[in-house]
Amino acid sequence: MSHIPPHPPETLPTEAEQQSPADPNQDRRRRGTARWLGLTAVVALTAMVGAGAWGHAERQAETIATLTAERDAVPVVRTEVVNPQDTPRQIELTGSTQAFDTATLYARATGYISKRNVDIGSRVHEGDVLAVIAAPDLDQQLAQARAQLVQLQAAVVQSQANMELAKVTDRRQAQLTTLGWTSQQGGDQARLSYAGSIAAVGVARANVQAQQAQVDQLEQLTGFERVVAPFDGVITSRQIDVGSLVAANANSGTPLFSIAHTNVLRVQIYVPQEDYFGLKDGQQAEVTVPELPGRVFHGRLARNASALQDATRTMLAEVDVDNQDGALAPGIYTIVRLAEPRLYPVISVPSQAIIFDKDGLQAAVDDNGVARLRHLDVAADNGGTVDVRSGLQAGDRLILNPPIGVTDGMRVTTPSSFNISQEVAHCGRLSPSCRGRPG
């Protein structure tokens, strides 16, 4: 079988081929439209680029103007004329109240507590019996010592009688020996016997004195069976009760009571080195307690340690405060105010006026519209203010709010000068509101 190639399919004419032949005018119109659209796009793009450049230039100009204004702006500052002060410096120190006298009472007699008359908080007077110790063995020792004393006193009488007899015998024997009626040996024996009897009387009397001392000691010890208050005060602690066994021992004695004299209180304060040279004993002080607002306790600086502690560079001092009404108690936190005489005049500078940087402590003063920096020698820091020893002079106009980054020679102005300059500038534009004002 022979292969017969298929006939190619017949193609249909396109719509363009079916239309009439091409028109030259139509082609020109099409090309003109294309050129117009391209030109329009170019113009629009150029306008957009120009608008962006104009906005950028405007913003850049505004930024430069702002930076220039900030650079050329004159800061407005508040000033204050400073003058030296020689009035006493008011200082505040924290303190703690302590009893003027305090003591812990120990047992001096061994025995049992037979009676207790006071408890914590009891007000007592000097000599009041606080407790009674029953010590029967000590009482027996005293009775025995007194009996021995009586025996020794009788021995003294006996020795004195023997001495008198020896004295008479010696006198008679001496006469007989002189007349030769007795031997010399007999005379010597009588004389020496009399001397021995005299010595025996001395020994007997010494024994009486020794025994009397023993009796006195035991009487004192039995006196300690009555525990009495050594001074007026209040009982602050109690360690015993009825029936408690107490021991009289110098090293491990039993504590009985603690008593504190609170009619006058010591307020202990620690004075820093910067205030040491200005404070003297006898200065008046005011003591306040945060929990008693409006109440001021008056006292005086009574004593000081006259030495500073190496660790803290502070000195212990005490203010005596009258406490007859019992408003205060030992151990209360207080604030003590003292008026310290100044050793030399100082200038008080507000803390916000201090400039602290790499150059140290400085302050700025207004010198006819020009800021001048002054290095300060600080005498004391009071918190809100600083006492300056040197660096400022009387009459300096201290800048209270120095601007950030202030430098020596920077132009400044005060609020009054700033308002006047604004008004002058305003009136310079011939504002109707300025008419009639003197130029």
Secondary structure, DSSP 8 states (H G I E B T S, - for coil): --------------HHHHS-S--HHHHHHHHHHHHHHHHHHHHHHHHHHHHHHHHHHHHHHHHHHHHHHHHH---B--EEE---B-S-EEEEEEEEEEEEEEEEEE-SS-EEEEEE---TT-EE-TT-EEEEEE-HHHHHHHHHHHHHHHHHHHHHHHHHHHHHHHHHHHHHHHHHHHHTSS-HHHHHHHHHHHHHHHHHHHHHHHHHHHHHHHHHHHHHHHHTTEEE-SSSEEEEEE---TT-EE---TTT--EEEEEEEEEEEEEEEEEEHHHHTT--TT-EEEEE-TTSTT-EEEEEEEEEEEEE-TTT-EEEEEEEEE-TT----TT-EEEEEEEE--SS-BEEEEGGG-EEETTEEEEEEESSSBEEEEE-EEEEE-SSEEEEEES--TT-EEESS--TT--TT-B-B-HHHHHHHHHHHHHTTT-GGGTTS--
